Amino acid sequence: MVSAPIYSIPRPLNRETATRWIIEHETQRKQGEGLLLLAVDETGEVTGEVDVEVWPDLASAEFGGALRVDIQNQSQGAAGADLLGQWLFEEIGIRLIAMTAALDNVRTHRLLDRLGFVRMGERDCIRPDGTVRPSLYWELRRVDWRLHRTDTNRKGLPGTG
């Protein structure tokens, strides 16, 4: 089951739209502008996805993702988002990560706030089907991410270490 707030997943979600979505991501990967990662369990079932979009000319990126409902609430999403941020900032060299979340997606709001993202206001996101999703918007600069991680580690707080 896919939650409605994930605007980058095609609707309706079926074999045809998923195939087109994967092919589009393969093109983005080849151009250095995106990456689609799927996690699978030991039975081959998809347990999660991460969709990364990169704007190389701006040294910026955004990402979104989802975990299968039976593995949520185990801090895997927070750990994954933190590791992805580390990879984007330290390995890829991104200077800014921009994120959006649906107005009612409180779990993502809390996650982004905890990871050090700064709320920048609201904006409309366009879904693949052309419909609009009103969203909150966050940014996190690499320098602020490094400071947040250092400060969090110094205080001995869990979550971003």
Residue pairs with C-beta under 8 A, 6 or more apart in sequence:
1 69
2 9
2 13
2 66
3 66
4 102
5 101
5 102
5 104
5 105
5 108
5 133
6 64
6 65
6 66
7 64
7 100
7 102
7 125
7 126
7 127
7 128
7 133
7 135
8 51
8 64
8 127
8 128
9 21
9 49
9 51
9 66
9 128
10 17
10 18
10 20
10 21
10 128
10 129
11 17
11 127
11 128
11 129
17 128
21 36
21 128
22 36
25 34
25 35
25 36
25 51
26 36
28 34
28 35
28 36
28 53
29 35
29 36
32 54
32 56
33 53
33 54
33 55
33 56
34 51
34 52
34 53
34 54
35 50
35 51
35 52
35 54
36 49
36 50
36 51
36 52
37 49
37 50
37 51
37 52
38 46
38 48
38 49
39 46
39 47
39 48
39 49
40 46
40 47
41 47
45 68
46 68
47 67
47 68
47 71
48 65
48 66
48 67
48 68
48 71
48 76
48 80
49 65
49 66
50 63
50 64
50 65
50 80
50 84
51 63
51 64
51 65
52 61
52 62
52 63
52 84
52 88
53 61
53 62
53 63
54 60
54 61
54 92
54 94
55 61
58 96
59 93
59 94
59 95
59 96
60 94
60 95
60 96
60 97
60 98
61 88
61 92
61 94
61 96
61 97
61 98
62 97
62 98
62 99
62 100
63 81
63 84
63 88
63 97
63 99
64 99
65 77
65 80
65 81
67 76
67 77
75 159
77 111
78 111
78 114
78 115
78 159
81 111
81 115
82 115
82 159
82 160
85 97
85 115
85 140
85 145
88 94
88 97
89 95
89 97
89 142
89 145
89 146
94 142
95 141
95 142
96 139
96 140
96 141
96 142
97 117
97 139
97 140
97 145
98 137
98 138
98 139
99 112
99 117
99 137
99 138
99 139
99 140
100 123
100 125
100 135
100 136
100 137
100 138
101 108
101 109
101 112
101 135
101 136
101 138
102 108
102 133
102 134
102 135
102 136
103 122
103 134
103 135
103 136
109 136
112 138
113 119
114 159
114 160
115 140
115 148
115 160
116 140
116 144
116 145
116 148
116 149
116 152
116 160
117 138
117 139
117 140
118 138
118 139
118 140
118 144
119 136
119 137
119 138
120 137
120 138
120 139
121 136
121 137
122 134
122 135
122 136
122 137
123 135
123 137
124 132
124 133
124 134
124 135
125 132
125 133
125 134
125 135
126 132
126 133
127 133
148 160
149 160
149 161
152 159
152 160
152 161
153 160
153 161
